[in-house]
Amino acid sequence: MPVTRRADGTLALGGVSLAEVAADSRAGTPSYVYDLDAIANEARELHAAFEAAPHVVHYAVKANSAPTIIRTLAAEGCGADVVSGAELELAHRCGIDAGRIVYSGVAKSDEELDLALAVGANGIKAIVAESVEELARIAARATAASRVASVSIRINPGVDAEALDTHSYIATGHDDAKFGVAVSRIGDALDVIARSPSLRLVGLNAHVGSQFTTLDPYLAGAKTLFGLAREVRTRFPLAFVDSGGGFGIDYGDGCAVRPADFIRATRVLQREFGLDDLMLGCEPGRALVAAHGVVLSRVIQRKAGAGQRRWTIIDAGMNDLLRPALYQARHRIVPVHMPSGAVNGPWRVVGPVCESSDDFGMHDLPEGEVDLVAILDAGAYGYSMASRYNGRALPAEVFVRDGAIAQVVSRKPLLAWVEERLAETA
Ligand SMILES: *Cc1c(COP(=O)(O)O)cnc(C)c1O
């Protein structure tokens, strides 16, 4: 657990007391608080797992697109995996070289393809095609722009969704998923590339799913990827293979494998398949950032209901952290001040949003007064999924470095949304 409890009983992240963050007029609650040093360390640990092998760690920007975090990872030598034109532009402007950006997504718009073809002197590292049909569209846009597009094919390895050991909404590498090119259609994809002078095949990608807490499903995807790469390179000179993201973290139920373990095992496979001369890429999002961010929230009130029912209602809701409502995800929730000798009891912790799914589940909290709580492991798919549903302001963002607050993105005032919407439609 990346948060620590100080001798005085208060919770800290990256050496900064969360009580102090809540009291800071720029931050307050609800806010996301991130430990930039710990995020940089995750990247270093992952780089080290490749030893001397040529590689790129493409940070999956959709996990957390805060520019400060992208810049931190760029400084650690990471590239980026982006899934929209806007993410592509943001990653590039946060210091990630176009030559280190891969662009995935099940169907990029023409406008987005044009952007990808125009970034940098030679375009991006690869537009990752997710269908035969999309390859034809990429070829047309590249021809129109008089450019040669570097493309990669995202293969759908057909890993059985049931065997994936992850929530069905985050499993992407099975036959019914909309993602990637089915293995049975790879031949057609290669034919399109062979016929199109505006396409140059540079690599093959796979991304099987998310939050893997064992190596097996990831390696099953990598095996299919490497088997295909061995065949494809007899026709096309490949520069890289990229086995995707999906490395799990410990949300409280354990995760025995570290991101570096996935990489070491994948490297062994890569050698077995005789692909050691190819650059190996990976695309971690969650694993770099999830454990190093929390949602800091204030208890608005408690409520007793019929029978034994009772709720702790906090000022963070599903609009701030959607994962519990969207994926039935569970995040640990802990009090910022732990009263000494506190008696804990089960409380249903909910937000103020008008949806029954605005529910963070049952948590053991002190029976006595609780003012502040931290929702743990919220650094990935948290702020990047936040919305203004119910007219709520987006939460603040606080970035901690060297044991101090390095930067605060303040929350908008309560009524900023009203002014904005009225002005937009005046
Ligand atoms: C979301 C995504 C990732 C990152 O997944 P994590 O589970 O956060 O590591 C990697 N690659 C692609 C193509 C993605 O869409």
Ligand as a Chemical Component Dictionary entry (heavy atoms), coordinates in Angstrom:
data_LIG
# 
_chem_comp.id                   LIG 
_chem_comp.type                 NON-POLYMER 
_chem_comp.pdbx_formal_charge   0 
_chem_comp.three_letter_code    LIG 
# 
loop_
_chem_comp_atom.comp_id 
_chem_comp_atom.atom_id 
_chem_comp_atom.alt_atom_id 
_chem_comp_atom.type_symbol 
_chem_comp_atom.charge 
_chem_comp_atom.model_Cartn_x 
_chem_comp_atom.model_Cartn_y 
_chem_comp_atom.model_Cartn_z 
_chem_comp_atom.pdbx_ordinal 
LIG C1 C1 C 0 -5.904 0.609  -22.322 1  
LIG C2 C2 C 0 -4.850 0.037  -23.163 2  
LIG C3 C3 C 0 -3.631 -0.332 -22.590 3  
LIG C4 C4 C 0 -3.334 -0.214 -21.114 4  
LIG O1 O1 O 0 -3.983 -1.155 -20.329 5  
LIG P1 P1 P 0 -3.621 -1.277 -18.775 6  
LIG O2 O2 O 0 -4.476 -2.384 -18.307 7  
LIG O3 O3 O 0 -3.977 0.016  -18.139 8  
LIG O4 O4 O 0 -2.173 -1.580 -18.670 9  
LIG C5 C5 C 0 -2.651 -0.821 -23.441 10 
LIG N1 N1 N 0 -2.866 -0.957 -24.766 11 
LIG C6 C6 C 0 -4.034 -0.623 -25.340 12 
LIG C7 C7 C 0 -4.194 -0.772 -26.801 13 
LIG C8 C8 C 0 -5.058 -0.120 -24.560 14 
LIG O5 O5 O 0 -6.240 0.211  -25.139 15 
# 
loop_
_chem_comp_bond.comp_id 
_chem_comp_bond.atom_id_1 
_chem_comp_bond.atom_id_2 
_chem_comp_bond.value_order 
_chem_comp_bond.pdbx_ordinal 
LIG C1 C2 SING 1  
LIG C2 C3 SING 2  
LIG C2 C8 DOUB 3  
LIG C3 C4 SING 4  
LIG C3 C5 DOUB 5  
LIG C4 O1 SING 6  
LIG O1 P1 SING 7  
LIG P1 O2 DOUB 8  
LIG P1 O3 SING 9  
LIG P1 O4 SING 10 
LIG C5 N1 SING 11 
LIG N1 C6 DOUB 12 
LIG C6 C7 SING 13 
LIG C6 C8 SING 14 
LIG C8 O5 SING 15 
# 
